[in-house]
Amino acid sequence: MRKHVRKLKDELVKRGLDAFLAIQNTRYLAGTTAAKAVIVPTDGPPVLICSRLEFDQAKREGWIRDVRAFSRWRAPLRPGERVSFCEPLQLIADCLRELGTRAVGYDRGGKKFVRKLRAAHAASYRELPELMLELRKIKSKEEVTLLQRAAKIAMNGMRCAAESVTVGRTELEVAAEAEREMRIAGSEGTPFPTIVASGRNSWLPHASATRKHLRRGELVVIDFGATWGGYASDMTRTFALSPTKKQLTLIGLVKRAQKAAIGRVRNGAKASNVDKAARIIISRVGYAKFSPHGTGHGVGMEVHEPPGLAPDSKDILRERMVITVEPGIYVPRVGGARWEDMVLVTKKGCKSLTA
Ligand SMILES: [Mn+2]
């Protein structure tokens, strides 16, 4: 997290800013979920702003020493607490003034918020939502370790899900088995609602899990992730219960498309070309019309972050990005199939984190 602040400072200097106000990327910078805002001046240590409720947590979990809390009402303080009795915005403005900032970048804030902030501390404010996302694309060694662990947990969850895919069980039961396994293995939670989509649900790319029972002759798309140290994982497998030939072909097809796409992943590759490699395989059998989504996305603290792997993507893959590769085909009345793995981009290729 210290490293993330250092990287951010380099960017601030390049852009002629003298501070960054993070409202959205607080955990990435501070290493704790307690921060409401983090102020990073180009010179000097960062300041963590939190609610008084979270003062202790911020101190314990985070690495930033300068922790300042706000409380909207006056109350007696314990020794060591540093609390301003004001609105959070006022505390942020006071800090920005104290640091002598004139040009401030920020990641997110509504028009009203920025207007009020400007009134409380006059400076030029620039909304730079892509700046942090750009930094977050490339993972540090420590982040890769966390993502690897999150991926391992998901793999074990998937093994468990595989065992519970049997005729008569409900989608929710299968989801519960996988989630239970991951929880016990240390997952902080699922980064998105677990998908167990069987039969007619399988051809909806964004189904969740329902009370529907699994039946013979159905495909079952299972897509979920775990969270470890704030980092997400994401993987998908497709199972079949006494499948037809056509259904088996679908599964074979997404696996082949995925293999072709993964074959294109390497430092310097265009993300759109990785997507294309999968799309060509799918188009050859006339299924392009059944493949409506991009082939993958970056994974980090959020399960969906840049880069995007899609026909219109401008991203270039770089070493130490972590992405998913997940072609999917959804044929109404036949079934849906998706195969997703998380890979770490390397100089010459990639390394799977979910295999
Ligand atoms: Mn995914």
Boltz pocket constraint, residues with backbone or C-beta under 6 A from the ligand:
constraints:
  - pocket:
      binder: B
      contacts: [[A, 234], [A, 235], [A, 303], [A, 324], [A, 326], [A, 340]]
      max_distance: 6.0
